[in-house]
Amino acid sequence: MDNKARQVPGNTDRSEKRFNLVLALSGAFIVALLAAILVTLFITALPSIKEFGLFFFAGKVWDATTETFGALPFLVGTLFSSFLALIISIPFSLAISIFLGEYFKEGAVSTFLRSAVEVLAGIPSVIYGLWGLFLLMPAVRLMEMKIGVAPHGVGILTSSLILAIMIIPFSASIGREVISLVPGDLKEAAYSLGATRFEVIRNIVIPYARSGIIAGILLALGRAIGETMAVTMLIGNSNFLPTSIFSPANTMASVIANEFAEATGITAASLIYVALVLFFVTMVVNIVGTYVIQKLSIESSKEVS
């Protein structure tokens, strides 16, 4: 008779049930944590919600002395700076992804560049903000003087540039991973038909990895929307509706960071209302991003096959 340890069906069933219970509790904890954050923000912001209602999203004035609060300038500043940063970062992140995923997969150059990208992703945002103040802001101010606009130096353009630099490592890292996972058989088949490397990248690699590349871009967008410290240092902290990319402005995160420490009463409730709006904006971006990734993943598999 075999003396090896045997699995007892009863013990296996109990272990399976315990494991499933742990997984279910973990999932329930995440949902409960999300609900707790939402409920806490809603209850704390309730005085402002009752006072301003939906007009809060359309109001252009933020004045604590008259207790008049509208979040439109901060909503516009957040979306304007985030999407501008995303547009600036996409060519660089895609180029880095292709370079590391196709041209230099291994070797000293690849190792050095991957390490550099990881270091850039881990640098605290306050360091980016200080670097922007000492180098980026004077450069933007000089450009503004040359093109004949008010030389603020700080503003949406400056904050978008620093945001673009900050989010490039996130999208580039994910893009490199998904590009390196493209099956070699597909590429070899294209090469055997006489395709050039550029044609293989354009017609095989990019379509196959498109959903992962979009996922990295959306992750970078989420980071840009929620970024606080670097943006606070470079956006100009103006509570007025921005009129151009050179205008000083505020984002939802930066106005909370600037004013919450001294806020009381309806002002504090309005700032938490802004935080609630930021919560919903981030959630909508994530939901839309998940839907887009699923659709692109299905389309990419059909195109490649």
N, C-alpha and C positions, 0 to 999 in steps of 0.2 A: 504494500500500500504506500502511496506517495506520502512522504513526511513533510512536504512543503506546506507553508502556511496557507490555509484556505480562507477565503472570504465568506463570512457568514451572511446570508441574505438579509437577516434582520438587522444586523449592525450596518450593512451597506445602506439599507433603506433609511435608517435613522440618521446616518451621516449625510445622506442626500437631502433629507428634510431639513437638517440643521443648516446645511450649506445654502439651500434655497431660502431659508428664513433669514439668514444673514444678508443675502443679496436683496431680498424684499425690504428688509429694514433699512439697508443702505439707500435704496432708491426712495423709500418713503421719507428718510431723513433729508435728502436733497430737496424733495418737493416741499416738505415742511419748512426748511430753511428759506427757500425762495418765497413761500407764502408769508413767513414771518417778516421778512424784509419788506415785502409789499404792504402788508397790513400796518407795520410800524410807520412806514413813510406816509401812508394814507391817513392814519389817525393823527399823526403829528402835524400834517399839512392841512388837516380838515378846516381850521379857522380861515386859512387863505382860500381854500376851495369854496367855502360858503360865501366869502366876501367877494371874490372875483370870478368864480366859475370858469366857463370856457373863454371868457374875455381875456383871461390870463395869457392865452396863447397868441392873442392878437394885439395885446397892449404893447406900445412902443416906449412907454415911460417907466423908469425904475427910480423912484425917489422915496427914500426912507423918511424924509422930513414931512412930506405930505401923505405918507402911507399909500402911495400909488405905485402899484407893481404890475409890470407886464414882462413876459419872458420872451417876446418875439426877438429882440436884439440878440439874446444869448442863444436862442434856437438857431437863428440864421448864422451867427458866428460859429457855432459848433459844426453845423453841416457844411458851411462854406469852407472853413479851415480844414476839416477832415477830408472832404472829397477832393479839395485841391491838393492836399498832401498825398492822397491816394493816386491821383492822376500823375503827379510828379514822380512818385516812387515806382509805378508799375514798369516802365521801361528798364530801370536799373535792376529791380528785383528779378524780372524775367531774364534779363541778360546774365545775371549772376547765376540763376538757376540752370540755364542752358550751359553756361561755361563750366560749372562744377559737375553737372549731371551728365554731360555728353563729352566734353573736350578734355577735362582733367578730372577723371573719376578717382585716380590714385596718384600717389607721388608726393613729393615735398611741396610743390606749388598748391596742390589740392588741400593738403593738410593745413598749410599755413592760412589759406583763404578761408577754409571752414572754421578754423580757430578764430580768425579775425571777425567773421560774421557772428560767431557765438559770443565773443567779447563785446561786440557792439550791442547785441541784444541784452546783455546783462548790465550795461552801464546805467547807473541811476539817472533818472530824468533831470535831477537838479544839475548834474554835470553837463548834460546837453544844454540846459538853460544857460548856465554860466558861459559855456563855449559860444553859444549864440549871442550873448550880450557883448562879448569881447571881440568876436570876429564877424559873425553873420550880420548883426545889426549895423555896424559901420559900413559894411559892403552894400547892404540894402539902402542905407541912407545916401550913400554916394550915387547909387543908381537912380534913386528918386530925384536927386538934384540934377542929374544929367537929363532926365526925361521931363523935368519941369513940374513935378508934383510936390506936395508938402513933404519935406524931408523928416518924417517922424522917426524913421528907422525901425520902430516897432509897429506891429500891425498884423493883419491876416496873412500877408505874404511871408513875413518873417517867421511867424509861428507855423505856417504850412511847410516851409522849407525845413525847419527843425523837426517837425512831425514826420516828414517824408524820410529824413535820415534815420529817425528812430524806428520806423516801421519796416524799412527795407529788410533788415535781418529776419523778421518773422515770415514774410511772404517768400523771401529767397530760400530760407531753410526748408520750408515745406515744399516749395517748387522743386528744389534739388532732389529731395527724397522721392517725389512721385516720378520725376523724369528718370531717375536712376532705376526705377522699377519697371520701366517699359520693357516688355519681352524682347530679347535679342533676336528671336526668330523673325519677328515682324520687320525689324530693321535690316536683317540680313536678306530677307526676301526682297525688300525694296532695292537694296544695293545690287542684288543679282539681276534685277531688271534694268540696271543702268542709272538708277537715281543717284544724284549727288548728295553730299552730307546735308546741304541746306534744304534740299527737297525732302529728305528723310525727316529732318527736324520739323519742317513746316507741315508735311502731310501725314506723318506717322506719330512722331513724338508729342507734338503739341496737342493734336486731337485726342490721343490716348490719355495724356496727363492733364487734360483741360480741367476736369472737375477738381483735381487736387490743387492745381494752380489757382483756380477761383476760390477754393477754400482758404488758401494762404492769404489771398488778397482780402477776403472778408475778415479773417482773423486780424489782419493789419488794420482794417477799417475800424473794428471794434476797439483796438488799442488806441487808435487816433481819437475816436469819439470820447473815450474816457480819460485821456491824458490830462493831467492837471498842472504839475509843477513847471515843466518847461514852457507850456503854453502861457501860464500865468506870468512868467518872467518876460515873455516876448510879444504878447498880443496887444499890449497897450492898456488893457483894463479900462475900456471905455464902455459906459452903459448905453450908448447911443447906437441906433441901427446903422451898420456899416454900409457905406455907399460904393466902395470899391475894394479891391484886394489890398490896397495900400492903406486903408483906413484902420485906425486902432479900434479894437472891439473887445468883446468878452465872450467866453464860452460858458456853458452851463456849469462845467466843473470849475472854471477859474473864478466865477463870481461867488460860488459857494466857498471856495478857499479864501477869497479876499475878505468876505463880509460876515461869515458865520460866527467868527470868534466874538464879535461885538454886537451881534444881532439879538434882539429880544422881541417878544410879542408877535405881532403880525409880520414883522420883518423876518424873524426866524422861521415862522410858518411858511412864508413865501419862498424862502430859500429851500426849505424842505420840499415844497411844491415843485421847485425847479429840479431837485434831485429825483422826485417822482417822475417828472417828465423825461429826465435823462435815463432813468430806469426803463421806461417804456420805449424810448427811442432805441436803446441798445437791444431790447428784447425783439423789437420789430426787425431790426437789422439782422439779428441772428436767425429769426424765423424765415425771413425772406432768403437769407443766404443758404439755409438748409434746403429750402425748396429748389433754389437755383442749382445747387450742387447735385441734387438728386436728378433733376431734369437733364443737366449736362452730362452726368455720368451715363444715363441711359442712351442719350444721343451719341456720345463718344464711342460707346461700345458698338452701336449700330454702324457708325461711320467706319471704324477700323475693321469690323468684320465684313 
